[in-house]
Amino acid sequence: MLLDTHHHSAFDHWWEYAAENYISWNGDEAVAMDLYYDPVVDEHLQSPLGLIAPTWYLAPQRREVAETAWKFGAAALGLLGDGDVGLTDFRDGLMLAWFTGEFADGKVKRKLWEACDTLFEPSLDPDSGEFTFGFGLNEPHPRGQFNARVMAGWVCQPGAWAQIFHTPNLEKHSQPCVEGVDFPRFAMSQAHWEKGSLHLAVDPCNSAMNSVKTSMNIRRLPADGEWILTSGDQTVSSCVAVGGETRIELQADGSSFTLTAADETVSP
Amino acid sequence: MTTRTFEALDKRSLGWLRYLYRKATTSDNWDRDGHPHAHWDNISGPPMTSFHRFDLIDSSYAVALMSDRTPAWSEVYSRILDELVERHTSWWAAEDWMTQFGDDPDRNSYPDRYRPLIPEALWGNYDVPGWTANGIDPYGIQMDPVAADGMLFFKGFFGLLLGLHRYVSNDPKWNNPFEMIRDGKDSFTWTHSSVMGQLAEQWHERQMGCHCENTKIWPY
């Protein structure tokens, strides 16, 4: 899609074969999948992991199979019932924490993370603002693959991973944007263009930076002239855009700001 | 039109972004004569994923997802993904392919925990998943991990990483020719498009699928 090619048809061609030769079905529902097949020795290696392991990668491509696999694992560990989530070791929860964000939120996701946090050893550094999981491993560096996977699950909202591939947000590359943020002291917790306004919020890395004012550049505004910056408490200031660019200053306390053209005829 | 929601990122997500940015922008040398910084994970998931490149690709997922929540701020996400792609072009990203030639000399002394990964009848005489077996039949030695008939997981995950970089940054940088492996005669020129074209062509030619490790086809 990004490069205007049709390479993904190779997957569809392969799936016809895979569905018949690598997957066991109960009606329309996949119930088992080879972990791998070796055509030289003609061996299908079966494993309970075979169906579950590809979930993240199948979610954008064969969502029904991926969701079946997620539900199978989630039910087995007690996530979908009324009982407790049955994790005895942090490793039990790694795949579940990774995949669940793509399929569930609300009560299910909260229940999962309440259980995972008892084993994952979450740690927010009070100075740097860096967040990692230690998993009780007592290692000098946070375990990379485990952290990366479960954080993908933490930030993912239902369907968000598949959306990247099905309906990518390409408009963002031509819409107004913010640059030159004093990161990592400050990070943008909100930054999106919607209905003719740029919506922004700044997260400070620690308590010393809380409520400090920080400046940043705005680019690709659709009109030059006066723009109005409105804070959450409706305090108003203005700035002038030239060549679609201006510079603004925001208070880093997580509160929301909107930047809107003074001329109300500027279209969204 | 797709309805998008832009729920604010929380402290945990932005804290992870801060850590990952420091990790990705800390200088290290992934060429053959160097070594990745110790904070890159090459110990998780043995014997299959205990290689540095899996930390690169796994790290890209949350970055792309967070970027979609703050689409008007991409500079940090783009920088991280660029650093991940850069490292994935290196010798160390293909460490297994560049060092695991022929059958595994230790395959008759694997630990019992590998038994679920190997066909029962072939125990003691079969390479465990994760041993890429460059050079065994039917393909012979093929030093370029992208051009190779096998190594699907290398080029597939690399293609995904390249795609996420392009999506988040809109920067065509990696669709210009770049060198991979960069080890004397084992230097190979690719672009984002040519990597994906190679993978698609190989996959179209083999409907049953391409090998990841020689000679294993994973239904991914």
Boltz contact constraints between the chains, C-beta under 6 A:
constraints:
  - contact:
      token1: [A, 2]
      token2: [B, 166]
      max_distance: 6.0
  - contact:
      token1: [A, 3]
      token2: [B, 193]
      max_distance: 6.0
  - contact:
      token1: [A, 7]
      token2: [B, 196]
      max_distance: 6.0
  - contact:
      token1: [A, 7]
      token2: [B, 200]
      max_distance: 6.0
  - contact:
      token1: [A, 10]
      token2: [B, 200]
      max_distance: 6.0
  - contact:
      token1: [A, 10]
      token2: [B, 203]
      max_distance: 6.0
  - contact:
      token1: [A, 10]
      token2: [B, 204]
      max_distance: 6.0
  - contact:
      token1: [A, 13]
      token2: [B, 207]
      max_distance: 6.0
  - contact:
      token1: [A, 14]
      token2: [B, 203]
      max_distance: 6.0
  - contact:
      token1: [A, 14]
      token2: [B, 207]
      max_distance: 6.0
  - contact:
      token1: [A, 14]
      token2: [B, 209]
      max_distance: 6.0
  - contact:
      token1: [A, 17]
      token2: [B, 207]
      max_distance: 6.0
  - contact:
      token1: [A, 17]
      token2: [B, 208]
      max_distance: 6.0
  - contact:
      token1: [A, 18]
      token2: [B, 219]
      max_distance: 6.0
  - contact:
      token1: [A, 22]
      token2: [B, 219]
      max_distance: 6.0
  - contact:
      token1: [A, 33]
      token2: [B, 219]
      max_distance: 6.0
  - contact:
      token1: [A, 34]
      token2: [B, 219]
      max_distance: 6.0
  - contact:
      token1: [A, 36]
      token2: [B, 216]
      max_distance: 6.0
  - contact:
      token1: [A, 36]
      token2: [B, 218]
      max_distance: 6.0
  - contact:
      token1: [A, 37]
      token2: [B, 217]
      max_distance: 6.0
  - contact:
      token1: [A, 38]
      token2: [B, 215]
      max_distance: 6.0
  - contact:
      token1: [A, 38]
      token2: [B, 216]
      max_distance: 6.0
  - contact:
      token1: [A, 40]
      token2: [B, 215]
      max_distance: 6.0
  - contact:
      token1: [A, 43]
      token2: [B, 119]
      max_distance: 6.0
  - contact:
      token1: [A, 45]
      token2: [B, 119]
      max_distance: 6.0
  - contact:
      token1: [A, 54]
      token2: [B, 220]
      max_distance: 6.0
  - contact:
      token1: [A, 57]
      token2: [B, 220]
      max_distance: 6.0
  - contact:
      token1: [A, 124]
      token2: [B, 15]
      max_distance: 6.0
  - contact:
      token1: [A, 129]
      token2: [B, 15]
      max_distance: 6.0
  - contact:
      token1: [A, 129]
      token2: [B, 18]
      max_distance: 6.0
  - contact:
      token1: [A, 130]
      token2: [B, 15]
      max_distance: 6.0
  - contact:
      token1: [A, 130]
      token2: [B, 18]
      max_distance: 6.0
  - contact:
      token1: [A, 130]
      token2: [B, 19]
      max_distance: 6.0
  - contact:
      token1: [A, 131]
      token2: [B, 12]
      max_distance: 6.0
  - contact:
      token1: [A, 131]
      token2: [B, 15]
      max_distance: 6.0
  - contact:
      token1: [A, 131]
      token2: [B, 16]
      max_distance: 6.0
  - contact:
      token1: [A, 132]
      token2: [B, 19]
      max_distance: 6.0
  - contact:
      token1: [A, 141]
      token2: [B, 38]
      max_distance: 6.0
  - contact:
      token1: [A, 141]
      token2: [B, 39]
      max_distance: 6.0
  - contact:
      token1: [A, 143]
      token2: [B, 41]
      max_distance: 6.0
  - contact:
      token1: [A, 144]
      token2: [B, 41]
      max_distance: 6.0
  - contact:
      token1: [A, 144]
      token2: [B, 55]
      max_distance: 6.0
  - contact:
      token1: [A, 145]
      token2: [B, 41]
      max_distance: 6.0
  - contact:
      token1: [A, 145]
      token2: [B, 44]
      max_distance: 6.0
  - contact:
      token1: [A, 145]
      token2: [B, 54]
      max_distance: 6.0
  - contact:
      token1: [A, 145]
      token2: [B, 55]
      max_distance: 6.0
  - contact:
      token1: [A, 145]
      token2: [B, 58]
      max_distance: 6.0
  - contact:
      token1: [A, 148]
      token2: [B, 58]
      max_distance: 6.0
  - contact:
      token1: [A, 148]
      token2: [B, 59]
      max_distance: 6.0
  - contact:
      token1: [A, 149]
      token2: [B, 58]
      max_distance: 6.0
  - contact:
      token1: [A, 151]
      token2: [B, 16]
      max_distance: 6.0
  - contact:
      token1: [A, 151]
      token2: [B, 62]
      max_distance: 6.0
  - contact:
      token1: [A, 152]
      token2: [B, 61]
      max_distance: 6.0
  - contact:
      token1: [A, 152]
      token2: [B, 62]
      max_distance: 6.0
  - contact:
      token1: [A, 155]
      token2: [B, 13]
      max_distance: 6.0
  - contact:
      token1: [A, 155]
      token2: [B, 62]
      max_distance: 6.0
  - contact:
      token1: [A, 155]
      token2: [B, 65]
      max_distance: 6.0
  - contact:
      token1: [A, 155]
      token2: [B, 66]
      max_distance: 6.0
  - contact:
      token1: [A, 156]
      token2: [B, 65]
      max_distance: 6.0
  - contact:
      token1: [A, 160]
      token2: [B, 65]
      max_distance: 6.0
  - contact:
      token1: [A, 164]
      token2: [B, 64]
      max_distance: 6.0
  - contact:
      token1: [A, 167]
      token2: [B, 2]
      max_distance: 6.0
  - contact:
      token1: [A, 168]
      token2: [B, 167]
      max_distance: 6.0
  - contact:
      token1: [A, 169]
      token2: [B, 71]
      max_distance: 6.0
  - contact:
      token1: [A, 172]
      token2: [B, 71]
      max_distance: 6.0
  - contact:
      token1: [A, 173]
      token2: [B, 170]
      max_distance: 6.0
  - contact:
      token1: [A, 177]
      token2: [B, 72]
      max_distance: 6.0
  - contact:
      token1: [A, 178]
      token2: [B, 72]
      max_distance: 6.0
  - contact:
      token1: [A, 178]
      token2: [B, 73]
      max_distance: 6.0
  - contact:
      token1: [A, 179]
      token2: [B, 75]
      max_distance: 6.0
  - contact:
      token1: [A, 183]
      token2: [B, 76]
      max_distance: 6.0
  - contact:
      token1: [A, 184]
      token2: [B, 18]
      max_distance: 6.0
  - contact:
      token1: [A, 187]
      token2: [B, 14]
      max_distance: 6.0
  - contact:
      token1: [A, 188]
      token2: [B, 70]
      max_distance: 6.0
  - contact:
      token1: [A, 188]
      token2: [B, 73]
      max_distance: 6.0
  - contact:
      token1: [A, 189]
      token2: [B, 8]
      max_distance: 6.0
  - contact:
      token1: [A, 189]
      token2: [B, 9]
      max_distance: 6.0
  - contact:
      token1: [A, 190]
      token2: [B, 8]
      max_distance: 6.0
  - contact:
      token1: [A, 191]
      token2: [B, 70]
      max_distance: 6.0
  - contact:
      token1: [A, 191]
      token2: [B, 72]
      max_distance: 6.0
  - contact:
      token1: [A, 191]
      token2: [B, 73]
      max_distance: 6.0
  - contact:
      token1: [A, 192]
      token2: [B, 6]
      max_distance: 6.0
  - contact:
      token1: [A, 192]
      token2: [B, 71]
      max_distance: 6.0
  - contact:
      token1: [A, 192]
      token2: [B, 72]
      max_distance: 6.0
  - contact:
      token1: [A, 193]
      token2: [B, 72]
      max_distance: 6.0
  - contact:
      token1: [A, 201]
      token2: [B, 8]
      max_distance: 6.0
  - contact:
      token1: [A, 203]
      token2: [B, 14]
      max_distance: 6.0
